[in-house]
Amino acid sequence: MMSQEELMAVPISDEMKQKVERLTGFLDRVFANGSLNIFAPLMQTDYRILVYLAKNPSAHPSVMADDLNITRPNIAANLRILEERKFIVREMDPANRRQIYVSMTDSGKDYLMRINRQLETLFASWLTILGDKETEHLFHILELSCDPRNISSDLRKLTLG
C-alpha cells in the first residue's frame, strides 16, 4: 500500500491537471456567488448528528460516533453545542445509570425540518435547471462516487491536511 507521500507523487497528466483546474475554477465561482452556502450545514457534524437522531431516536454517543465515523471527542463537543442550543437532551438509562442516551428535542426537530425544506427547495430548483437527462447523468455520477469499490484504499487514506 502506498504512503500518502507516495500517492501525492504519482504523476498526473497535463490534460488531467487542466480538467482539475477547470473544476476548481467552477467551484471557486460557485462559492463566490454563494450558491453553496446552504450546503454548509450538510458538512457540519451537528447537522449530521441531528439527521442521525431523526433516524435513531435515543442513541448512545459512542454508537453515533462509530456510525457517523466521527471521533468520540468530536461527538462529545458537538453534543455540548447541540445541548446548549436546546436541540438535544441527554438522558440517563434508568437501568444502568452509567449509560447516557441522546434524543432530539422539538426545537432540534424544527431546526432540522427548516434546513431540510431549504435544501429541498434548492435541489428542486437545480434539478429543474438541469432537466431530466442531465439529472439522470448527475445521479449516475453520484452513484459512482458513492460506491466504495470505486475508491481505492490508498485514496481513502489521502487527506488534505
ZATIPA-122866 format. One record per residue: residue number from 1; residue in three letters; z, x, y of N, C-alpha, C in turn. Coordinates in nm, 4 decimals. Each point is the difference from the previous one (the first is absolute). Last residue first. Layout:
% residues N
   num   residuo         nZ         nX         nY        caZ        caX        caY         cZ         cX         cY
   NUM       ALA          Z          X          Y          Z          X          Y          Z          X          Y
...
//
This chain:
% residues 161
   num   residuo         nZ         nX         nY        caZ        caX        caY         cZ         cX         cY
   161       GLY     0.4803    -0.4762     1.7591     0.1049     0.0710     0.0725     0.0284     0.1251    -0.0601
   160       LEU    -0.3038    -0.3456    -0.1606    -0.0499     0.0495     0.1282     0.1049     0.0799     0.0750
   159       THR    -0.0813    -0.0513    -0.5513     0.0642    -0.0671     0.1132    -0.0539     0.0618     0.1272
   158       LEU    -0.1032    -0.0318    -0.5705    -0.0407     0.0492     0.1307     0.0696    -0.0810     0.1081
   157       LYS     0.0196    -0.0882    -0.4729     0.1016     0.0937     0.0469    -0.0310     0.0523     0.1407
   156       ARG    -0.2993    -0.2920    -0.2324     0.1259    -0.0726     0.0213     0.1075     0.0906     0.0574
   155       LEU    -0.4137     0.1832    -0.1368    -0.0102    -0.0676     0.1282     0.1272    -0.0777     0.0315
   154       ASP    -0.0381     0.2121    -0.4192     0.0076     0.1005     0.1064    -0.0023    -0.0663     0.1371
   153       SER    -0.0645    -0.2649    -0.3811     0.1412     0.0366     0.0133     0.0167     0.1062     0.1086
   152       SER    -0.4118    -0.3384     0.0448     0.0427     0.1086    -0.0884     0.1475     0.0300     0.0224
   151       ILE    -0.2755    -0.4638     0.0586     0.0754     0.0961     0.0792     0.0512     0.1078    -0.0944
   150       ASN    -0.2324    -0.3921    -0.1447    -0.0911     0.0648     0.0942     0.0685     0.1046     0.0871
   149       ARG     0.2263    -0.2825    -0.3176    -0.0895     0.0877    -0.0778    -0.0961     0.0750     0.0915
   148       PRO     0.3062    -0.3381     0.1628     0.0583     0.1343    -0.0155    -0.0877     0.0944    -0.0814
   147       ASP    -0.1443    -0.4154     0.3201     0.0042     0.0307    -0.1426     0.0522     0.1414    -0.0189
   146       CYS    -0.0923    -0.2065     0.4292     0.1299    -0.0375    -0.0570     0.0150     0.0397    -0.1460
   145       SER    -0.4081     0.0644     0.2530     0.1051     0.0805     0.0621     0.1368    -0.0268    -0.0609
   144       LEU    -0.3802    -0.2560    -0.1322    -0.0150     0.1387    -0.0452     0.1136     0.0870     0.0517
   143       GLU    -0.0127    -0.4392     0.1556     0.0314     0.0013    -0.1436    -0.0108     0.1408    -0.0560
   142       LEU    -0.1359    -0.0658     0.4436     0.1456    -0.0043    -0.0125     0.0436    -0.0013    -0.1466
   141       ILE    -0.4607    -0.0204     0.0960     0.0536     0.1300     0.0429     0.1509     0.0035    -0.0186
   140       HIS    -0.2101    -0.4094    -0.0767    -0.0369     0.0960    -0.1047     0.0563     0.1389     0.0337
   139       PHE     0.0461    -0.3386     0.3200     0.0892    -0.0232    -0.1131    -0.0286     0.0976    -0.1142
   138       LEU    -0.2906     0.0088     0.3691     0.1321     0.0493     0.0376     0.0982    -0.0160    -0.1160
   137       HIS    -0.4223    -0.1909    -0.0546    -0.0107     0.1466    -0.0041     0.1354     0.0632     0.0342
   136       GLU    -0.0371    -0.4624     0.0439     0.0018     0.0372    -0.1415    -0.0103     0.1510    -0.0167
   135       THR    -0.0417    -0.1624     0.4329     0.1363    -0.0236    -0.0480     0.0114     0.0380    -0.1464
   134       GLU    -0.4231     0.0073     0.2020     0.0797     0.1172     0.0382     0.1454    -0.0160    -0.0435
   133       LYS    -0.2881    -0.3669    -0.0824    -0.0501     0.1183    -0.0704     0.0853     0.1233     0.0304
   132       ASP     0.0969    -0.4200     0.2257     0.0295     0.0001    -0.1439    -0.0411     0.1295    -0.0694
   131       GLY     0.1299     0.0228     0.5220    -0.0865    -0.0865    -0.0798     0.0264     0.0204    -0.1481
   130       LEU     0.1994     0.2074     0.4277    -0.0706     0.0716    -0.1066    -0.1016    -0.0876    -0.0728
   129       ILE     0.2851    -0.1872     0.3345    -0.0929     0.0950     0.0619    -0.0839     0.0694    -0.1072
   128       THR     0.3443    -0.2752    -0.1483    -0.1060    -0.0818     0.0595    -0.1061     0.0895     0.0637
   127       LEU     0.3856     0.2000    -0.1630    -0.0858    -0.0412    -0.1113    -0.1132    -0.0895     0.0486
   126       TRP     0.3272     0.1404     0.3134    -0.0802     0.1126    -0.0474    -0.0960    -0.0423    -0.1104
   125       SER     0.3063    -0.3217     0.1545    -0.0957     0.0340     0.1054    -0.0920     0.1129    -0.0457
   124       ALA     0.3551    -0.1172    -0.2777    -0.1008    -0.1068    -0.0010    -0.1077     0.0283     0.1042
   123       PHE     0.3717     0.2884    -0.0102    -0.0879     0.0198    -0.1150    -0.1095    -0.1056    -0.0051
   122       LEU     0.3287    -0.0435     0.3373    -0.0816     0.1199     0.0205    -0.0982     0.0186    -0.1145
   121       THR     0.3098    -0.3496    -0.0410    -0.0933    -0.0281     0.1091    -0.0936     0.1179     0.0228
   120       GLU     0.3485     0.0559    -0.3101    -0.0990    -0.0957    -0.0511    -0.1059    -0.0283     0.1053
   119       LEU     0.3692     0.2595     0.1285    -0.0924     0.0747    -0.0848    -0.1083    -0.0911    -0.0572
   118       GLN     0.3427    -0.1986     0.2487    -0.0806     0.0849     0.0876    -0.1037     0.0771    -0.0808
   117       ARG     0.3136    -0.2520    -0.2390    -0.0954    -0.0879     0.0702    -0.0917     0.0804     0.0922
   116       ASN     0.3510     0.2294    -0.2167    -0.1053    -0.0381    -0.0946    -0.1027    -0.0931     0.0630
   115       ILE     0.3813     0.1215     0.2522    -0.0867     0.1166    -0.0207    -0.1155    -0.0370    -0.0923
   114       ARG     0.3265    -0.3311     0.0626    -0.0747     0.0243     0.1246    -0.0969     0.1166    -0.0161
   113       MET     0.2936    -0.0925    -0.3599    -0.1014    -0.1045     0.0119    -0.0843     0.0196     0.1272
   112       LEU     0.3694     0.2817    -0.0683    -0.1052     0.0302    -0.0963    -0.1126    -0.1018     0.0098
   111       TYR     0.3822    -0.0798     0.2599    -0.0704     0.1188     0.0481    -0.1180     0.0324    -0.0912
   110       ASP     0.2870    -0.3453    -0.1386    -0.0791    -0.0405     0.1174    -0.0822     0.1161     0.0547
   109       LYS     0.3032     0.0880    -0.3494    -0.1120    -0.0802    -0.0495    -0.0903    -0.0441     0.1150
   108       GLY     0.3977     0.2230     0.1092    -0.0932     0.0922    -0.0647    -0.1227    -0.0728    -0.0509
   107       SER     0.3477    -0.2588     0.1747    -0.0645     0.0764     0.1080    -0.1015     0.0981    -0.0560
   106       ASP     0.2674    -0.2382    -0.3024    -0.1016    -0.0876     0.0590    -0.0725     0.0705     0.1142
   105       THR     0.1982     0.3318    -0.3525     0.0549    -0.1129     0.0744    -0.1137    -0.0892     0.0488
   104       MET     0.0246     0.3397    -0.4475    -0.0575    -0.0234     0.1310     0.0658    -0.1229     0.0637
   103       SER     0.2305     0.3534    -0.3628    -0.0781    -0.1233     0.0112    -0.0505    -0.0139     0.1426
   102       VAL     0.2492     0.3768    -0.3789    -0.0555    -0.0267     0.1315    -0.0830    -0.1273    -0.0060
   101       TYR     0.4443     0.2394    -0.2862    -0.1346    -0.0567    -0.0048    -0.0426    -0.0390     0.1404
   100       ILE     0.3826     0.3367    -0.2829    -0.0376    -0.0705     0.1223    -0.1430    -0.0487    -0.0170
    99       GLN     0.4413     0.1879    -0.3263    -0.1432    -0.0321     0.0139    -0.0232    -0.0829     0.1266
    98       ARG     0.4342     0.1286    -0.1591    -0.0692     0.1227     0.0410    -0.1488    -0.0235     0.0220
    97       ARG     0.3068    -0.3372    -0.1649     0.0156     0.0209     0.1446    -0.0641     0.1300     0.0488
    96       ASN    -0.0849    -0.3527    -0.4015     0.0152     0.1450     0.0066     0.0008     0.0392     0.1476
    95       ALA    -0.0114    -0.4564    -0.1133     0.0334     0.0489    -0.1340     0.0238     0.1509    -0.0019
    94       PRO    -0.1433    -0.2333     0.3977     0.1376    -0.0384    -0.0342     0.0430     0.0525    -0.1377
    93       ASP    -0.3483     0.2246     0.3514    -0.0059    -0.0727    -0.1263     0.1429    -0.0361    -0.0397
    92       MET    -0.1588     0.0714     0.5141     0.0625     0.0656    -0.1133    -0.0130    -0.0904    -0.1234
    91       GLU    -0.3337     0.0347     0.4426     0.1021    -0.0796    -0.0659     0.0513     0.0748    -0.1225
    90       ARG    -0.2980     0.0439     0.4979     0.0388     0.0672    -0.1238     0.1164    -0.0787    -0.0585
    89       VAL    -0.4307    -0.1427     0.3413     0.1442     0.0091    -0.0223     0.0204     0.0743    -0.1308
    88       ILE    -0.4202    -0.0436     0.4059     0.0501     0.0038    -0.1381     0.1519    -0.0116     0.0015
    87       PHE    -0.2414    -0.0221     0.4018    -0.1099    -0.0407    -0.0872     0.0415    -0.0002    -0.1471
    86       LYS     0.2280     0.1318     0.4406     0.0379    -0.1241    -0.0680    -0.1142    -0.0575    -0.0843
    85       ARG     0.0508     0.4280     0.2485    -0.0916    -0.1007     0.0570     0.0238    -0.1386    -0.0603
    84       GLU     0.2452     0.3675    -0.1640     0.0313    -0.0094     0.1433    -0.0858    -0.1060     0.0682
    83       GLU    -0.0943     0.0993    -0.4473     0.1264    -0.0728     0.0090     0.0416    -0.0171     0.1461
    82       LEU    -0.3768     0.2607    -0.0959    -0.0294    -0.1411    -0.0268     0.1264    -0.0853     0.0091
    81       ILE     0.0496     0.4666     0.0407    -0.0765    -0.0528     0.1146    -0.0271    -0.1496    -0.0185
    80       ARG     0.2043     0.2266    -0.3570     0.0920    -0.0077     0.1142    -0.0702    -0.0611     0.1211
    79       LEU    -0.2607     0.0902    -0.3761     0.0846    -0.1177    -0.0221     0.1015    -0.0157     0.1131
    78       ASN    -0.2714     0.3830    -0.0047    -0.0755    -0.1190     0.0393     0.0801    -0.1276    -0.0228
    77       ALA     0.1903     0.4094    -0.1391    -0.0167     0.0003     0.1463    -0.0731    -0.1252     0.0467
    76       ALA     0.0435     0.0656    -0.4654     0.1304    -0.0258     0.0614    -0.0113    -0.0081     0.1518
    75       ILE    -0.3821     0.1254    -0.2436     0.0327    -0.1419    -0.0228     0.1306    -0.0342     0.0712
    74       ASN    -0.1205     0.4486     0.0017    -0.0853    -0.0788     0.0900     0.0243    -0.1487    -0.0170
    73       PRO     0.2273     0.2997    -0.2913     0.0508     0.0100     0.1376    -0.0850    -0.0801     0.1003
    72       ARG    -0.1508     0.0132    -0.4493     0.1212    -0.0818     0.0166     0.0612     0.0171     0.1390
    71       THR    -0.5314     0.0660    -0.0747     0.1245     0.0678    -0.0349     0.1193    -0.0912     0.0269
    70       ILE    -0.4755    -0.1950    -0.1430     0.0640     0.0449     0.1233     0.1310     0.0671    -0.0402
    69       ASN    -0.3396    -0.2786    -0.2568    -0.0268     0.1438     0.0064     0.0481     0.0586     0.1341
    68       LEU     0.0463    -0.4587    -0.1868    -0.0800     0.0248     0.1204    -0.0370     0.1468     0.0166
    67       ASP     0.2700    -0.1447    -0.3697    -0.1189    -0.0849    -0.0011    -0.0932     0.0263     0.1187
    66       ASP     0.4231     0.2287    -0.0274    -0.0890     0.0399    -0.1085    -0.1309    -0.0785     0.0035
    65       ALA     0.3320    -0.1204     0.3074    -0.0479     0.1354     0.0294    -0.0986     0.0455    -0.1061
    64       MET     0.2212    -0.4087    -0.0695    -0.1005    -0.0095     0.1072    -0.0595     0.1368     0.0300
    63       VAL     0.3560    -0.0106    -0.2949    -0.1190    -0.0570    -0.0650    -0.1117    -0.0140     0.1028
    62       SER     0.4173     0.1334     0.1570    -0.0624     0.1092    -0.0758    -0.1240    -0.0483    -0.0750
    61       PRO     0.2587    -0.3214     0.2583    -0.0678     0.1026     0.0799    -0.0677     0.1108    -0.0812
    60       HIS     0.0569    -0.5062    -0.1806     0.0888     0.1163     0.0100    -0.0750     0.1102     0.0751
    59       ALA    -0.0856    -0.5478     0.0574    -0.0397     0.1226    -0.0695     0.1029     0.1102     0.0223
    58       SER    -0.1041    -0.5168     0.1198     0.1235     0.0591    -0.0510    -0.0288     0.1237    -0.0855
    57       PRO    -0.4348    -0.2583     0.0560     0.1252    -0.0291     0.0715     0.1193     0.0644    -0.0702
    56       ASN    -0.5268     0.0819     0.0012     0.1118     0.0357    -0.0884     0.1325    -0.0269     0.0725
    55       LYS    -0.4185    -0.0874     0.2117    -0.0434    -0.0155    -0.1391     0.1136     0.0212    -0.0995
    54       ALA     0.0711     0.0524     0.4629    -0.0592    -0.1326    -0.0095    -0.0415    -0.0294    -0.1446
    53       LEU     0.1598     0.4290     0.1124     0.1073    -0.0976    -0.0143    -0.0527    -0.1428    -0.0071
    52       TYR    -0.3083     0.3517     0.0775     0.0596     0.0149    -0.1335     0.1067    -0.1069    -0.0230
    51       VAL    -0.1863     0.0302     0.4240    -0.0991    -0.0549    -0.0934     0.0557     0.0055    -0.1419
    50       LEU     0.2589     0.2060     0.3267     0.0034    -0.1457     0.0150    -0.1006    -0.0673    -0.0932
    49       ILE     0.0026     0.4707     0.0151     0.1236    -0.0502    -0.0610     0.0052    -0.1523     0.0091
    48       ARG    -0.3497     0.2179     0.2179    -0.0201     0.0072    -0.1453     0.1236    -0.0517    -0.0741
    47       TYR     0.0254     0.0419     0.4675    -0.0899    -0.1095    -0.0377    -0.0183    -0.0028    -0.1519
    46       ASP     0.2471     0.3557     0.1755     0.0741    -0.1249     0.0125    -0.0863    -0.1209    -0.0368
    45       THR    -0.1873     0.4446     0.0060     0.0830    -0.0285    -0.1157     0.0708    -0.1334     0.0133
    44       GLN    -0.4772     0.1025     0.2320     0.1411     0.0279     0.0206     0.0815    -0.0460    -0.1200
    43       MET    -0.4751    -0.0652     0.0703     0.0279     0.1366    -0.0419     0.1484     0.0329     0.0083
    42       LEU    -0.1779    -0.4211     0.1400    -0.0368     0.0167    -0.1408     0.0377     0.1372    -0.0533
    41       PRO     0.0525    -0.1198     0.4686     0.1059    -0.0473    -0.0902    -0.0319     0.0202    -0.1473
    40       ALA    -0.3340     0.1213     0.3261     0.1177     0.0873     0.0000     0.1099    -0.0522    -0.0924
    39       PHE    -0.4323    -0.2118     0.1195     0.0244     0.0542    -0.1333     0.1255     0.0856    -0.0074
    38       ILE    -0.1775    -0.1929     0.4058     0.0645    -0.1028    -0.0808     0.0309     0.0495    -0.1414
    37       ASN    -0.2435     0.2737     0.3052     0.1408    -0.0113     0.0372     0.0740    -0.1017    -0.0864
    36       LEU    -0.4825     0.1413     0.0070     0.0876     0.0173    -0.1154     0.1480    -0.0161     0.0325
    35       SER    -0.3594    -0.0348     0.3293    -0.0340    -0.0908    -0.1096     0.0949     0.0101    -0.1184
    34       GLY    -0.0356     0.2429     0.4512     0.1152    -0.0800    -0.0429    -0.0252    -0.0922    -0.1173
    33       ASN    -0.2760     0.3512     0.2353    -0.0152    -0.1353     0.0543     0.1082    -0.0952    -0.0503
    32       ALA    -0.0001     0.4582    -0.1407    -0.0036     0.0003     0.1463    -0.0130    -0.1409     0.0572
    31       PHE    -0.0247     0.0741    -0.4729     0.1358     0.0165     0.0512     0.0026    -0.0111     0.1520
    30       VAL    -0.4182    -0.0102    -0.1993     0.0731    -0.1210    -0.0378     0.1440     0.0087     0.0497
    29       ARG    -0.2722     0.3781     0.0570    -0.0419    -0.1096     0.0884     0.0758    -0.1283    -0.0303
    28       ASP     0.0741     0.3705    -0.2809     0.0511     0.0293     0.1333    -0.0348    -0.1128     0.0970
    27       LEU    -0.1838    -0.0213    -0.4301     0.1426    -0.0311    -0.0015     0.0638     0.0269     0.1358
    26       PHE    -0.4507     0.1186    -0.0570     0.0155    -0.1457    -0.0020     0.1482    -0.0387     0.0045
    25       GLY    -0.0944     0.4560    -0.0372    -0.0396    -0.0507     0.1308     0.0143    -0.1511     0.0093
    24       THR     0.0657     0.2095    -0.4156     0.1117     0.0278     0.0891    -0.0292    -0.0514     0.1407
    23       LEU    -0.3487    -0.0250    -0.3101     0.1060    -0.0938    -0.0358     0.1202     0.0178     0.0921
    22       ARG    -0.3446     0.3104     0.0472    -0.0459    -0.1325     0.0449     0.1068    -0.1055    -0.0282
    21       GLU     0.0745     0.4329    -0.1639     0.0105    -0.0015     0.1465    -0.0423    -0.1350     0.0562
    20       VAL    -0.0602     0.0677    -0.4575     0.1431    -0.0091     0.0294     0.0219    -0.0052     0.1512
    19       LYS    -0.4361     0.0723    -0.1485     0.0414    -0.1370    -0.0308     0.1483    -0.0205     0.0318
    18       GLN    -0.1751     0.4341     0.0432    -0.0554    -0.0868     0.1037     0.0413    -0.1457    -0.0222
    17       LYS     0.1172     0.3136    -0.3305     0.0784     0.0232     0.1216    -0.0490    -0.0892     0.1135
    16       MET    -0.2464     0.0026    -0.3971     0.1242    -0.0755    -0.0159     0.0888     0.0180     0.1227
    15       GLU    -0.3950     0.2493    -0.0128    -0.0329    -0.1432     0.0086     0.1266    -0.0846    -0.0107
    14       ASP     0.0356     0.4634    -0.0653    -0.0208    -0.0311     0.1408    -0.0307    -0.1484     0.0186
    13       SER     0.2900     0.1368    -0.4296    -0.1353     0.0224     0.0532    -0.0067    -0.0373     0.1479
    12       ILE     0.4362     0.1916    -0.2493    -0.0584    -0.1311     0.0279    -0.1344     0.0246     0.0660
    11       PRO     0.3731     0.3043    -0.3310    -0.1021    -0.0140     0.1042    -0.0524    -0.1443     0.0101
    10       VAL     0.5005     0.1643    -0.1415    -0.1230    -0.0440    -0.0657    -0.1051    -0.0231     0.1080
     9       ALA     0.4652     0.1162     0.0834    -0.1010     0.1051     0.0081    -0.1315    -0.0387    -0.0672
     8       MET     0.3968    -0.2740    -0.0042    -0.0467     0.0060     0.1382    -0.1124     0.1029     0.0156
     7       LEU     0.2171    -0.0340    -0.4161    -0.0773    -0.1215     0.0241    -0.0582     0.0004     0.1412
     6       GLU     0.2931     0.3447    -0.1197    -0.1277     0.0147    -0.0699    -0.0899    -0.1207     0.0245
     5       GLU     0.4364    -0.0161     0.1723    -0.0773     0.1025     0.0705    -0.1376     0.0182    -0.0637
     4       GLN     0.3094    -0.2872    -0.2082    -0.0485    -0.0598     0.1241    -0.0867     0.1001     0.0766
     3       SER     0.0086     0.0790    -0.5173     0.1039    -0.0130     0.1014    -0.0624    -0.0641     0.1238
     2       MET    -0.1861    -0.0874    -0.5084    -0.0133     0.0799     0.1211     0.1183    -0.0226     0.0934
     1       MET    -0.0263    -0.0239    -0.5553     0.0000    -0.0841     0.1175     0.0000     0.0890     0.1244
//
